[in-house]
Amino acid sequence: MSSALHPNTQTGPAPVAKQLARADQAAWVGFLGRNTLWIALALLVLTLSIISEPFRNPANFQNILMQNSVIGIVALGMLVMMIGGGFDLSVGAAGGAVGVLVAYLSGPLGLPAAIVAGIALGMLIGLINGLIIARLRINAFITTFAVASIITGILFVLTSGRSIRGSSDALTDFAFQLVLGVPVLFLVFIAFSIVTYLLLSKTKWGHWVYSVGANAEASYLSGVPVLPIKIAAFTFGGLAVGLGGMFLFGQSAVGQPTAAADWPLNAIAICVIGGTSLAGGVGRVGNVVAAVFVLGVVSTGLNQLGVSPYWQPAVTGTIILVAVVSDQLTKSRNSA
């Protein structure tokens, strides 16, 4: 007997309704999975706004946006490098070098020329890292750690460990300027996020970065120019460091060799919390933007609640561990 005539065969709208319900459920699950960090950020802001009066002050939100935008720019550069299968431990030393250079040159050459030189230095350091890693095939950890040590040593020799003052008035005004109550640095961060997103998702270069990070050998066999892609990824990271170092100088009005010492771990932590794979090939700009402000909100909230600053690294580490474990469990369920 055919299935169409079998008495137990279900026909009509009921199976279709169940399929639509499953599809809707899957869509919601997918939406929640893609936007977990944004939901967590909203809940954090809502909770802290309820329990802390200083936190819900508009000036506090402006400070959060302003203070975290610089490391956000650096984290976007780290994102591109990590998607391409690498990472950079020299971003802190390079950021300090950029700040010192801009401060030193801003007097004799003027601020515009100093800014151009600082950004160029950041890109040059990224290019050097990329060339050593890609051409000589030396591990990114060893390469960037060594480059960071070299830069730090040179900076301390040239500056004797002292801060360098420069002509920073215009850049400082820009760094603290508000447009309709929104910090300009935040707008720069968002603009850089959009540029990074477009490069990664709408260009052949971006698709190649993902491909090289996921499987460099297979990409090479498919005709992808693996070495130039890796070098370009580190150069882009250097561009982000150059911008970050410039704005760091604008915020502090001095070039301090150790001012960006915490950038490497912070930038990598932001990317990891945002779901970027340490193995390469996986990462989203939107998640990195959300992770920047999740950590920023947590840090500000703990300060305003009177929690000892000694506990803050433990909280940050817990967030990173939870993010990594959650990501691993998700991958295990998907592969099962």
C-alpha positions in Angstrom: 0.0 0.0 0.0 1.4 3.5 -0.9 2.3 5.8 1.9 -0.3 8.3 0.7 -3.1 5.8 1.6 -1.6 4.5 4.8 -3.8 5.4 7.8 -0.9 6.5 10.0 0.6 8.9 7.4 0.3 12.5 8.5 -0.7 14.9 5.7 -2.0 18.5 5.7 -0.7 21.5 7.5 0.4 19.9 10.8 3.8 18.6 9.6 4.4 21.9 7.8 3.7 23.8 11.0 6.1 21.7 12.9 8.8 22.2 10.3 8.2 26.0 10.5 8.4 25.9 14.3 11.7 24.0 14.2 13.0 26.5 11.6 12.0 29.4 13.8 13.6 27.8 16.8 16.8 27.2 14.9 16.8 30.8 13.7 16.4 32.1 17.2 19.1 29.8 18.5 21.4 31.0 15.7 20.6 34.6 16.5 21.3 34.2 20.2 24.5 32.4 19.4 25.8 35.1 17.1 24.8 37.9 19.5 25.5 36.4 22.9 28.1 39.1 23.8 25.8 42.0 22.8 23.0 40.5 25.0 25.5 40.1 27.8 26.6 43.7 27.4 23.0 44.9 27.5 22.3 42.9 30.7 25.6 44.2 32.3 24.7 47.8 31.5 21.1 47.4 32.7 22.2 45.7 36.0 24.9 48.2 36.8 22.6 51.1 36.0 20.1 49.8 38.5 22.5 49.1 41.4 25.0 52.0 40.9 23.9 55.6 40.6 27.3 56.9 39.3 27.3 54.2 36.6 24.1 55.6 35.0 25.5 59.1 34.8 25.8 60.1 31.1 29.4 61.3 31.7 30.3 57.7 32.8 29.1 56.3 29.5 31.1 58.9 27.7 34.2 57.9 29.6 33.6 54.2 28.9 33.4 54.8 25.2 36.4 57.1 25.2 38.7 55.0 27.4 38.1 51.7 25.5 38.2 53.0 21.9 42.0 53.0 21.7 42.4 49.4 22.8 39.4 48.6 20.6 41.3 49.8 17.5 44.3 47.7 18.5 42.1 44.7 19.1 40.7 45.0 15.5 44.3 44.8 14.2 44.9 41.8 16.4 41.7 40.2 15.1 42.9 40.3 11.5 46.3 38.8 12.5 44.6 36.0 14.5 42.1 35.2 11.7 45.2 34.9 9.5 46.7 32.3 11.9 49.0 34.6 13.9 49.1 37.1 16.7 51.4 39.9 17.8 53.0 40.3 21.3 54.9 43.4 20.2 51.8 45.7 19.9 52.5 47.2 23.3 56.1 48.0 22.6 55.2 49.2 19.2 52.5 51.4 20.6 54.9 52.9 23.0 57.4 53.5 20.2 54.8 55.3 18.1 53.8 57.5 21.0 57.4 58.4 21.7 58.1 59.1 18.0 55.1 61.3 17.6 56.0 63.2 20.7 59.6 63.7 19.7 58.8 64.8 16.1 55.7 67.0 16.9 58.0 69.9 18.0 60.5 70.2 15.1 58.3 68.8 12.3 54.8 69.7 13.4 52.0 67.4 14.6 50.7 66.3 11.1 54.1 65.1 9.9 54.7 63.5 13.3 51.4 61.6 13.1 52.2 60.3 9.6 55.6 59.2 10.8 54.1 57.4 13.8 51.5 55.5 11.8 54.3 54.6 9.3 56.4 53.3 12.1 53.5 51.1 13.4 53.0 49.7 9.9 56.8 49.1 9.4 57.0 47.1 12.7 54.0 45.0 11.5 55.6 44.5 8.1 58.8 43.4 9.7 56.9 40.9 11.9 55.0 39.6 8.9 58.2 39.2 6.8 60.0 37.2 9.5 57.0 35.0 10.3 56.0 34.4 6.7 59.3 34.3 4.9 61.5 32.7 7.5 58.6 30.6 8.9 59.5 31.5 12.5 56.8 31.0 15.2 54.7 34.2 15.8 55.2 33.9 19.5 59.0 33.9 19.3 59.1 36.5 16.6 56.9 39.1 18.1 58.2 38.5 21.6 61.7 39.1 20.4 60.7 42.2 18.4 58.9 43.5 21.5 62.1 43.1 23.5 64.2 44.8 20.9 61.9 47.8 20.7 61.6 48.1 24.4 65.4 48.0 24.8 65.9 50.7 22.1 63.2 52.9 23.6 64.8 52.8 27.1 68.2 53.5 25.7 67.0 56.5 23.7 64.7 58.0 26.4 66.5 56.7 29.5 63.0 55.5 30.6 61.6 59.1 30.7 58.5 60.4 29.1 58.9 62.6 26.1 56.8 65.8 25.9 55.6 67.1 22.6 53.3 69.5 20.9 50.0 67.6 21.5 47.4 70.4 22.0 45.4 69.8 18.7 45.6 66.0 19.1 44.6 66.1 22.7 41.6 68.3 21.9 40.6 65.8 19.2 41.0 62.9 21.6 38.7 64.4 24.2 36.2 66.1 21.8 32.5 65.2 21.9 30.1 65.4 19.0 26.5 65.6 20.1 27.6 64.0 23.4 29.5 61.2 21.7 33.3 60.9 22.0 35.1 61.4 18.7 37.5 58.6 19.6 34.5 56.2 19.7 33.4 57.4 16.3 36.9 56.8 15.0 36.8 53.3 16.5 33.4 52.6 14.9 34.7 53.9 11.5 37.8 51.6 11.8 35.5 48.7 12.7 33.4 49.3 9.6 36.5 49.5 7.4 37.8 46.2 9.0 34.5 44.5 8.5 34.3 45.6 4.8 37.9 44.4 4.2 37.3 41.0 5.8 33.8 40.3 4.4 33.6 42.1 1.1 37.1 41.8 -0.5 39.0 38.9 -2.0 41.8 39.8 0.4 39.5 39.3 3.4 38.4 35.9 2.2 42.0 34.9 1.6 42.9 35.9 5.2 40.2 33.5 6.5 41.3 30.8 4.1 45.0 31.1 5.1 44.2 31.1 8.8 42.0 28.0 8.4 44.4 26.0 6.3 47.5 27.6 4.8 48.6 24.5 2.9 45.3 23.9 1.3 45.0 27.6 0.5 48.4 27.6 -1.2 47.4 24.6 -3.3 44.3 26.5 -4.3 46.3 29.3 -5.7 46.0 31.7 -2.7 49.2 33.9 -2.3 49.7 32.8 1.3 52.9 34.7 2.1 51.7 38.1 0.9 48.4 37.6 2.7 50.2 36.9 6.0 52.5 39.8 5.6 49.5 42.1 4.8 47.6 40.9 7.9 50.5 41.9 10.1 50.9 45.2 8.3 47.3 45.9 8.9 47.8 45.1 12.6 50.7 47.6 12.5 48.4 50.2 11.1 46.0 49.7 14.0 48.9 50.0 16.4 50.0 53.2 14.7 46.6 54.7 15.1 46.3 53.5 18.7 49.8 54.9 19.7 49.0 58.2 18.1 45.7 58.5 20.1 47.4 57.3 23.3 49.9 60.2 22.9 46.9 62.5 22.4 45.2 61.3 25.6 48.3 61.6 27.8 50.1 64.5 26.1 53.4 62.6 26.5 55.2 59.8 24.8 55.8 57.1 27.4 57.8 54.0 26.5 55.7 51.7 28.7 52.3 53.4 28.2 51.0 50.5 26.1 52.6 47.6 28.0 49.2 46.0 28.7 48.0 46.1 25.0 49.1 42.6 23.9 47.2 40.6 26.5 44.2 42.9 26.5 43.9 42.8 22.7 44.2 39.0 22.6 41.8 38.7 25.5 39.2 40.8 23.7 39.6 38.7 20.6 39.3 35.4 22.5 36.2 36.7 24.4 34.8 37.7 21.0 35.1 34.1 19.8 38.2 34.5 17.6 40.0 31.2 17.3 43.7 31.1 18.4 44.2 28.5 15.6 43.1 31.0 12.9 40.3 31.1 10.4 37.5 32.3 12.7 36.6 35.7 14.0 34.0 38.4 13.7 34.4 42.2 13.9 31.0 42.7 15.7 31.9 40.3 18.4 35.2 42.1 19.0 33.5 45.4 19.3 31.1 43.9 21.9 33.9 42.3 23.8 35.8 45.6 24.0 32.9 47.2 25.9 32.0 44.1 27.9 35.5 44.3 29.5 35.3 48.1 29.7 31.9 48.0 31.5 33.0 45.3 33.9 36.1 47.2 34.8 34.2 50.5 35.3 31.4 48.8 37.2 33.8 47.0 39.6 35.6 50.3 40.3 32.3 52.1 41.1 31.1 49.3 43.3 34.2 49.6 45.4 35.7 46.3 44.4 39.4 46.1 45.0 41.4 46.5 41.8 43.4 43.4 42.8 40.3 41.4 42.0 39.8 42.8 38.5 42.4 40.6 36.8 40.8 37.6 38.4 37.4 38.7 37.0 38.9 39.3 33.5 40.6 35.9 33.6 37.3 34.3 34.6 35.5 35.9 31.7 38.2 34.8 29.3 38.1 31.2 30.6 34.3 31.1 30.4 34.4 32.4 26.8 37.0 29.8 25.8 35.2 26.9 27.5 31.8 27.9 26.0 33.3 28.1 22.6 35.0 24.7 22.9 31.7 23.1 24.1 29.8 24.7 21.2 32.4 23.3 18.8 32.2 19.9 20.4 28.3 19.8 20.1 28.5 20.9 16.5 31.0 18.2 15.6 29.1 15.5 17.4 
